[in-house]
Amino acid sequence: MQILAIVVSLAIAAVGVALFGKTIGHIVSVIKLGQPVSRTDRPGQRTAVLVKETLGHTRMLQWSHIGVLHWFVAFGFIGLFLTLVTAFGQLFDAHFALPIIGHWFVFEWASEALTCTGLVSIAALILIRLRHLPRGSEGRYSRFFGSTAWQAYYVEYTILGVLACILLLRGLEYELSGVSKFHFPTTYFIGDAFFGGLSEHGLENGIYLVSMVKIIISFAWMITISLNATMGVAWHRFTAWPNIWFKRKADGGTALGGLQPIMVNGAPIDFENIEELDEDAALGVGKVEDFTWKGLLDFTTCTECGRCQSQCPAWNTDKPLSPKLVMMNLREHAYAKAPYLLASSDDDRKSLPELVLAEQDKPLVGPADVAVIDEEALWACTSCGACVQQCPVDIEHVDAIMDMRRYQVLIESSFPSELNGLFKGLENKGNPWNMNPSGRMDWAKDLPFEVKQVGTDVETLAEVEYLFWVGCAGAFEDRAKKTTQAVAELLNIAGVSFAVLGDGETCTGDPARRAGNEFVFQQLAMQNAEVFKETGAKKVVSTCAHCFNTLKNEYSQLGVELDVIHHTQLLNRLVREGKLTPVAPTDSSLNGQKITYHDPCYLGRHNQVYDAPRELLDIIPGAEYAEMPRNKTKSFCCGAGGARMWMEEKIGTRINLNRTTEAVDTGADKIATGCPFCRVMLSDGLTAKQADGSARESVEVQDVAQLLLASVKRGES
């Protein structure tokens, strides 16, 4: 038995290690096909983030119970490696114990604890997977829909088998060693129950056999994943660590907020000298090798857990976009095309199998039946960031989608026809509604005080505390104008000096950039940057979450550094300082009105502003606050982001109706938000629900500032 165990174990281990090393080399070569990008700044901070996310499981614990279970499985995988070393030693000597460590009780207790908790945890995770299997017509709403099921089960049952072998070996060791139960706190009973009557020779053979089985299971797993470089559910155990270390933000933040500029050879394009750019340079991503090496590492690391899919507003309203499936499709394509890209000569390429050559000819984006990525899926993205927020291994889905959009717009001129109007309005009038810029101050005409305008009432912004960035919606959209007026009134009441740019303001460029039109974004942003420099803008307050995000996180790419604050943050501070005082309503019918709050994606997930608007609503006297089930990091999008505000929803159900239904179901009288895009979408959703009788006519959508103003004004009467 011993000879057989040694031969079989060493043979399978040798094959496993050889294949594993070869596949790691192949994975590295595929990742290196990507474009250069620098991700090595602040190495100390990156390492600290890696340690925090690994040991603390901070990303996994967004789903608390699954995060806890995964922690025990993950650290069982790491911490029990020495039991594999022990198994090899036991092939040659059934009494083998690790040098130095020996039968040190701390090591033995820790090993048994990790084994038992790991066994319970992996069994629980298997049951959770079985419970949430895609079934029937509702199957697509399972987060495991589209995942490669056999791979997940294989990995889970491998772990189960290894842990079971460890327990059996410990039971055999107890009977053979004669050491006290103190060293076998949870496994001595296994020895008594199953192996108590065996002779010493029988116990030794049992150890040889179980050690061999443990080694076979372990190295069969290694061989299997070595033959499947795209088996992310297994490979993430190795690739997650570099993927976290090389994440976009060294401080540990998610890859949300500002979009990265278009990069060529690792450097941002200089749009002021665009004519000097090589005519063959890729503007965005048109082929899989146009992604950065970090992008290819992202695809390789995807575990197919489906958390991103479960939170995606497009997928949850029956659109073809699943962030998980985008990553999986790009990964399969990258590795299938890799032999062509890695071939050293044209002759080598011609000799490749037909499947590889077909992959080389496959378009990256196009109709679902011919392309890697369905064009309908690409344009369904609202850029809400739920996928990035939920990903436990820090994959940067939104960056990948936006880079593919850029190529489609700038190189292929292929985009939804509705965007023609958006681009025309932005290029010719500086706003997405194609309105005359001379009307940018119309919102201020009926205010009972003068709104100062730079160049007319003040020379520079040094004369006031804040530049009030009105935004296109705040200037031209009737519902958003009410928010603009409310904020201006509140600032005036609080004695905060501010000025606006009037017709000197133009769109920040957010809709153009999220629609993939980087040229128009740069045109608008450079125009605004010049105005900021001329007027000395430093502190900016914005009512639009999209403007707030763009000014705060993207204008620094043009050399403009601004201190940008959202109006809910500033108003909350003014209330806390006693400069604004909310008052309870005198009309008893207004007391006890229920308010719910919708988190704008570009305020919440992209910029982590969750508390200020809620604190404002909490301190409005006479109001009751009701939270929606999906809130804060798991808030559901209104459907307007990613330039979707200007595109028709032709597939599935409407995102704004989905979110409005959730808001109405809280029983709220007022649906509050902090973004004009959200207000438009929720108002339209509410109108539709009121028309079909599923929402009360008295329910309203208002900005937080309007609700605060109504409360403050009660104190003036």
Sequence and secondary structure as in RCSB ss.txt:
>XXXX:A:sequence
MQILAIVVSLAIAAVGVALFGKTIGHIVSVIKLGQPVSRTDRPGQRTAVLVKETLGHTRMLQWSHIGVLHWFVAF
GFIGLFLTLVTAFGQLFDAHFALPIIGHWFVFEWASEALTCTGLVSIAALILIRLRHLPRGSEGRYSRFFGSTAW
QAYYVEYTILGVLACILLLRGLEYELSGVSKFHFPTTYFIGDAFFGGLSEHGLENGIYLVSMVKIIISFAWMITI
SLNATMGVAWHRFTAWPNIWFKRKADGGTALGGLQPIMVNGAPIDFENIEELDEDAALGVGKVEDFTWKGLLDFT
TCTECGRCQSQCPAWNTDKPLSPKLVMMNLREHAYAKAPYLLASSDDDRKSLPELVLAEQDKPLVGPADVAVIDE
EALWACTSCGACVQQCPVDIEHVDAIMDMRRYQVLIESSFPSELNGLFKGLENKGNPWNMNPSGRMDWAKDLPFE
VKQVGTDVETLAEVEYLFWVGCAGAFEDRAKKTTQAVAELLNIAGVSFAVLGDGETCTGDPARRAGNEFVFQQLA
MQNAEVFKETGAKKVVSTCAHCFNTLKNEYSQLGVELDVIHHTQLLNRLVREGKLTPVAPTDSSLNGQKITYHDP
CYLGRHNQVYDAPRELLDIIPGAEYAEMPRNKTKSFCCGAGGARMWMEEKIGTRINLNRTTEAVDTGADKIATGC
PFCRVMLSDGLTAKQADGSARESVEVQDVAQLLLASVKRGES
>XXXX:A:secstr
 HHHHHHHHHHHHHHHHHHHHHHHHHHHHHHTTSB     SSHHHHHHHHHHHHHS TTGGGSHHHHHHHHHHHH
HHHHTHHHHHHHHHHHH TT   TTTTT HHHHHHHHHHHHHHHHHHHHHHHHHHHT   GGGGGGSTTTTS HH
HHHHHHHHHHHHHHHHHHHHHHHHHHH   GGG TTTHHHIIIIITT  HHHHHHHHHHHHHHHHHHHHHHHHHH
HT TT HHHHHHHHHHHHHHT S TTS  S SS    EETTEE  GGGGGGS TT  SS SSGGGSBHHHHHHHH
H     HHHHH TTGGGT S  HHHHHHHHHHHHHHHHHHHH SSHHHHHTS HHHHHHHHS SEE TTTSSEEH
HHHTT     HHHHH TT   HHHHHHHHHHHHHHTS    TTHHHHHHHHHHHSSTT   GGGTTGGGTTSSS 
  BBTTTBSSGGGSSEEEE HHHHHH HHHHHHHHHHHHHHHHHT  EEB GGG    SHHHHHTT HHHHHHHH
HHHHHHHHHHT  EEEES HHHHHHHHHTGGGGT   EEEEHHHHHHHHHHTTSS     SSGGGTTEEEEE   
TTTTTTT   HHHHHHHHTSTTEEE   SS GGG    S TTTGGGS   SSS HHHHHHHHHHTTT SEEEES 
HHHHHHHHHHHHHHHHTTSS TT EEEEHHHHHHHHHHTTT 
